[in-house]
Amino acid sequence: MLIAIPREGNMVCPHFGHCEEFTFYDTNTKVFKSVPNPGHEPGVLPGFLKNLGTELVIAGGMGGRAQELFVQQGIELIVGVSGVIEDVIAHFEKGDLKSSGEVCSEHAHAGDCHS
């Protein structure tokens, strides 16, 4: 399975669309790689990540419309996650990572979504 995680430094970015880059983790090969965020244009990132083979997105806050678009692309979501990316993956592999269903409703505060 290929997992995409929005990244800010070594942490899960709290606002999905405004991340610096995406870290991809392949659960079969246990390999991490990063890809720059192509930009925050509404509706673009679900298709972009799908074209790269993403099957699951692990994220902090994400807008409701974005969540709907990922579901339409057949990509699973775990949202409301924070922490160091390697730790988050370790929790995922143990089966300890649960989605809060967190939805960002305010986009005026790029990079600081906690709603």
C-alpha positions in Angstrom: 0.0 0.0 0.0 1.2 3.5 -0.8 0.5 6.1 1.9 0.8 9.9 1.4 1.4 12.2 4.3 1.5 16.0 4.0 4.8 17.1 5.5 6.0 20.2 7.3 9.6 19.6 8.5 9.5 16.1 9.9 5.9 16.4 11.1 2.5 15.8 9.7 1.3 19.2 8.4 -1.7 20.4 10.3 -3.4 21.7 7.2 -3.3 19.2 4.3 -3.3 21.5 1.2 -0.7 23.9 2.6 2.1 21.4 3.2 5.7 21.8 1.9 5.7 18.4 0.4 4.2 14.9 0.6 6.1 12.0 2.2 5.2 8.7 0.6 5.6 5.4 2.5 5.3 2.1 0.7 4.2 -0.5 3.2 5.6 -3.4 1.1 9.1 -2.1 0.7 9.2 0.1 3.9 10.7 2.9 1.8 10.0 6.6 2.3 10.2 9.2 -0.5 9.2 12.9 -0.8 7.5 14.8 -3.5 7.0 18.6 -3.6 3.4 19.9 -3.2 2.4 21.0 -6.7 0.3 23.8 -5.1 -2.9 24.4 -3.3 -5.6 24.6 -6.0 -9.0 23.3 -4.9 -9.7 19.8 -6.2 -6.2 19.2 -7.7 -4.4 17.2 -4.9 -6.7 14.2 -4.9 -6.1 13.5 -8.6 -2.4 14.3 -8.2 -1.9 11.8 -5.4 -4.1 9.2 -7.1 -1.9 9.4 -10.2 1.2 8.7 -8.0 -0.5 5.5 -6.8 -1.7 6.7 -3.4 -4.1 4.3 -1.6 -4.3 6.1 1.8 -3.7 9.6 3.0 -2.8 10.3 6.6 -3.3 13.9 7.4 -4.0 16.5 10.1 -6.8 18.9 9.2 -8.5 18.6 5.8 -11.5 20.3 4.4 -14.8 18.4 3.9 -14.8 18.9 0.1 -11.2 17.5 -0.1 -12.3 14.5 1.9 -15.2 13.9 -0.5 -12.9 14.1 -3.5 -10.5 11.6 -2.0 -13.4 9.2 -1.4 -14.4 9.7 -5.0 -10.9 8.8 -6.1 -11.0 5.6 -4.0 -8.4 6.8 -1.6 -8.8 6.0 2.1 -8.3 8.7 4.7 -7.1 8.9 8.3 -7.4 12.6 9.4 -6.9 14.4 12.7 -3.3 13.0 13.0 -0.3 14.9 14.3 3.3 14.0 15.2 6.6 13.0 13.7 5.9 11.1 10.4 8.0 8.1 11.3 6.1 7.7 14.6 2.8 8.1 12.8 3.7 5.3 10.4 4.8 3.1 13.4 1.4 3.6 15.0 -0.3 2.8 11.6 1.6 -0.4 11.2 0.6 -1.5 14.8 -3.0 -0.7 14.0 -3.1 2.1 16.5 -4.0 5.0 14.2 -7.6 6.0 14.1 -9.3 8.8 12.1 -11.0 11.6 14.0 -12.9 12.7 10.9 -11.6 16.2 11.6 -12.8 18.7 9.1 -11.2 22.1 8.5 -13.8 24.7 7.8 -11.6 27.8 7.8 -9.1 28.3 5.0 -8.1 31.9 5.8 -5.4 30.8 8.2 -3.1 28.8 6.0 -0.9 26.3 8.0 -2.8 26.9 11.2 -6.0 24.8 11.0 -7.3 23.4 14.2 -11.1 23.4 13.8 
